[in-house]
Amino acid sequence: MSDESGRAGRPDETAPRAPFVAKPASDALRPAAGTPPPRRSRQSRNQFVVFLNFVVSSIVLLLLAAAAAFYFGKQEFDGPGPSRTAETVLIKPNTGTREIADMLERRGLISDERIFLVGLRAYGKDDDLKAGEYEIKAGASMREIMDLLESGKSVLYSLTLPEGLTVREIFDRIAATEELAGELPEELPPEGSLATDTLRFTRGTERGEIVEKLKQQQAELVRSIWERRSDDLPIETVEEFVTLASMVEKETGRADERTRVAAVFINRLRRGMRMQSDPTVIYGLFGGEGKPADRPIYRSDLDKPTPYNTYVIDGLPPGPIANPGRAALEAVANPSQTDDLYFVADGTGGHAFATTLAEHNENVARWRAIEGKRREEAEAAAAEAEAAGEDGATSTE
């Protein structure tokens, strides 16, 4: 028993042994191979899945890039612009948004026209920019510029046409206004048919458009006041109404006198007296060009027959002698209730009124004395100036 059990616990010395093979030192030192990875599934090796992974990854990257571009683009669009001073830009009609963006970049008002164009598209404003002249403040952002051009709030210019100008004088002022464009009508409108006002306009407005606007404004003004006139006026037509208003306009520039001057002419018409208005004499001699400033009215002028000389003709002249304003039209439509038949300058910028010829002659004498004194003072001042000039020339020699 003990022998058999002892042999069972030891290797069988009679069994054949595997031959011993010597290993090189490099193989002996090489680490043993680990457990091999599991084999890839057939689904993971499918080309469609590989492509789908690529597409998803690309979309994610594109979304990240787009988000970054949107963030930095919006920062640039809303941030302060590169301009350091206020600038005025002119957007002509029918100018495309790309041309506008290019011009703004060249003028140094925006940093990148592409961002500006994308911003316009993002806000839906690429078709809403309006022509005009705009003042862009220093450091204005692209968004502020977009809002300004979309608002149409252009730079406005003023053209002042005072009451009492003739049509010819109004045309001369319109022609001399450089911000306007185009030509004036070849034919002058009728005298008295243009409004006297301060117009506001944008650069490039057509001169013909200004004239049409003045004609419409005056027609509406005259019609509205004519409809509210007193019932007992000795005036039959709108044309006579405007003619008399133009005479009142040229006779006085004082608001507190217009209705009283109008009353004098109305009273004269009722009595069949001649108007005897100096401004009508001047218009008959010089027309719409106006009297030269250094040319006085001579006694012979009052006797010279012209269709407008109300010292010679009866009633009103054949047409207006200027373009009356609202105040003169209102004065004729509702004149003061007085018995005045005469007026003459009083030396203070106003007039002295009279109901009788005797009283009027006293006022005239008083005015002529004032004129004479002023003339003497002017001659004395001129003589002193001449003497002082001669003394200065002598001392220099």
ChimeraX attribute file (.defattr): number of C-alpha atoms within 10 A of each C-alpha:
attribute: neighborCount
match mode: 1-to-1
recipient: residues
	/A:1	6
	/A:2	7
	/A:3	7
	/A:4	8
	/A:5	9
	/A:6	9
	/A:7	12
	/A:8	10
	/A:9	8
	/A:10	8
	/A:11	8
	/A:12	9
	/A:13	8
	/A:14	6
	/A:15	7
	/A:16	7
	/A:17	7
	/A:18	6
	/A:19	6
	/A:20	6
	/A:21	6
	/A:22	7
	/A:23	9
	/A:24	8
	/A:25	8
	/A:26	7
	/A:27	9
	/A:28	10
	/A:29	9
	/A:30	8
	/A:31	7
	/A:32	8
	/A:33	6
	/A:34	6
	/A:35	6
	/A:36	6
	/A:37	6
	/A:38	6
	/A:39	6
	/A:40	8
	/A:41	8
	/A:42	7
	/A:43	10
	/A:44	10
	/A:45	10
	/A:46	10
	/A:47	10
	/A:48	11
	/A:49	12
	/A:50	12
	/A:51	11
	/A:52	11
	/A:53	12
	/A:54	12
	/A:55	12
	/A:56	11
	/A:57	12
	/A:58	12
	/A:59	12
	/A:60	12
	/A:61	12
	/A:62	12
	/A:63	12
	/A:64	12
	/A:65	12
	/A:66	12
	/A:67	12
	/A:68	12
	/A:69	12
	/A:70	13
	/A:71	12
	/A:72	12
	/A:73	18
	/A:74	17
	/A:75	12
	/A:76	20
	/A:77	24
	/A:78	15
	/A:79	15
	/A:80	18
	/A:81	21
	/A:82	17
	/A:83	18
	/A:84	12
	/A:85	11
	/A:86	13
	/A:87	14
	/A:88	12
	/A:89	18
	/A:90	16
	/A:91	19
	/A:92	14
	/A:93	10
	/A:94	8
	/A:95	12
	/A:96	13
	/A:97	18
	/A:98	14
	/A:99	12
	/A:100	20
	/A:101	21
	/A:102	17
	/A:103	17
	/A:104	19
	/A:105	17
	/A:106	13
	/A:107	14
	/A:108	15
	/A:109	28
	/A:110	25
	/A:111	20
	/A:112	18
	/A:113	21
	/A:114	14
	/A:115	18
	/A:116	29
	/A:117	19
	/A:118	15
	/A:119	21
	/A:120	22
	/A:121	12
	/A:122	10
	/A:123	10
	/A:124	10
	/A:125	16
	/A:126	18
	/A:127	11
	/A:128	15
	/A:129	20
	/A:130	18
	/A:131	18
	/A:132	20
	/A:133	20
	/A:134	21
	/A:135	16
	/A:136	19
	/A:137	17
	/A:138	15
	/A:139	17
	/A:140	21
	/A:141	24
	/A:142	29
	/A:143	20
	/A:144	18
	/A:145	21
	/A:146	21
	/A:147	16
	/A:148	17
	/A:149	23
	/A:150	16
	/A:151	12
	/A:152	15
	/A:153	16
	/A:154	21
	/A:155	16
	/A:156	14
	/A:157	14
	/A:158	12
	/A:159	15
	/A:160	13
	/A:161	20
	/A:162	15
	/A:163	20
	/A:164	25
	/A:165	26
	/A:166	28
	/A:167	22
	/A:168	17
	/A:169	16
	/A:170	21
	/A:171	18
	/A:172	13
	/A:173	14
	/A:174	22
	/A:175	16
	/A:176	10
	/A:177	13
	/A:178	10
	/A:179	18
	/A:180	20
	/A:181	16
	/A:182	12
	/A:183	12
	/A:184	17
	/A:185	13
	/A:186	6
	/A:187	6
	/A:188	11
	/A:189	15
	/A:190	14
	/A:191	20
	/A:192	26
	/A:193	22
	/A:194	26
	/A:195	27
	/A:196	23
	/A:197	16
	/A:198	12
	/A:199	14
	/A:200	11
	/A:201	17
	/A:202	18
	/A:203	18
	/A:204	16
	/A:205	14
	/A:206	16
	/A:207	20
	/A:208	16
	/A:209	16
	/A:210	16
	/A:211	20
	/A:212	14
	/A:213	15
	/A:214	17
	/A:215	19
	/A:216	13
	/A:217	16
	/A:218	22
	/A:219	15
	/A:220	12
	/A:221	15
	/A:222	21
	/A:223	11
	/A:224	11
	/A:225	17
	/A:226	19
	/A:227	11
	/A:228	11
	/A:229	17
	/A:230	12
	/A:231	10
	/A:232	8
	/A:233	16
	/A:234	14
	/A:235	17
	/A:236	8
	/A:237	10
	/A:238	13
	/A:239	16
	/A:240	17
	/A:241	23
	/A:242	27
	/A:243	24
	/A:244	27
	/A:245	30
	/A:246	29
	/A:247	28
	/A:248	30
	/A:249	28
	/A:250	20
	/A:251	23
	/A:252	18
	/A:253	16
	/A:254	13
	/A:255	11
	/A:256	10
	/A:257	19
	/A:258	23
	/A:259	23
	/A:260	24
	/A:261	27
	/A:262	27
	/A:263	24
	/A:264	24
	/A:265	26
	/A:266	24
	/A:267	22
	/A:268	20
	/A:269	18
	/A:270	12
	/A:271	10
	/A:272	11
	/A:273	15
	/A:274	17
	/A:275	26
	/A:276	20
	/A:277	19
	/A:278	19
	/A:279	23
	/A:280	28
	/A:281	26
	/A:282	21
	/A:283	21
	/A:284	21
	/A:285	19
	/A:286	11
	/A:287	16
	/A:288	18
	/A:289	14
	/A:290	18
	/A:291	15
	/A:292	8
	/A:293	6
	/A:294	6
	/A:295	7
	/A:296	10
	/A:297	13
	/A:298	8
	/A:299	8
	/A:300	7
	/A:301	17
	/A:302	19
	/A:303	13
	/A:304	14
	/A:305	15
	/A:306	19
	/A:307	17
	/A:308	25
	/A:309	27
	/A:310	23
	/A:311	21
	/A:312	17
	/A:313	15
	/A:314	15
	/A:315	17
	/A:316	24
	/A:317	21
	/A:318	11
	/A:319	19
	/A:320	25
	/A:321	31
	/A:322	32
	/A:323	30
	/A:324	31
	/A:325	24
	/A:326	18
	/A:327	18
	/A:328	30
	/A:329	27
	/A:330	19
	/A:331	24
	/A:332	30
	/A:333	25
	/A:334	20
	/A:335	23
	/A:336	18
	/A:337	11
	/A:338	12
	/A:339	16
	/A:340	21
	/A:341	22
	/A:342	24
	/A:343	21
	/A:344	17
	/A:345	18
	/A:346	17
	/A:347	15
	/A:348	7
	/A:349	9
	/A:350	16
	/A:351	20
	/A:352	17
	/A:353	21
	/A:354	19
	/A:355	14
	/A:356	12
	/A:357	11
	/A:358	10
	/A:359	14
	/A:360	19
	/A:361	15
	/A:362	12
	/A:363	21
	/A:364	17
	/A:365	11
	/A:366	17
	/A:367	18
	/A:368	15
	/A:369	13
	/A:370	15
	/A:371	14
	/A:372	12
	/A:373	12
	/A:374	13
	/A:375	12
	/A:376	12
	/A:377	12
	/A:378	12
	/A:379	12
	/A:380	12
	/A:381	12
	/A:382	12
	/A:383	12
	/A:384	12
	/A:385	12
	/A:386	12
	/A:387	12
	/A:388	12
	/A:389	11
	/A:390	12
	/A:391	11
	/A:392	11
	/A:393	10
	/A:394	9
	/A:395	7
	/A:396	7
	/A:397	5
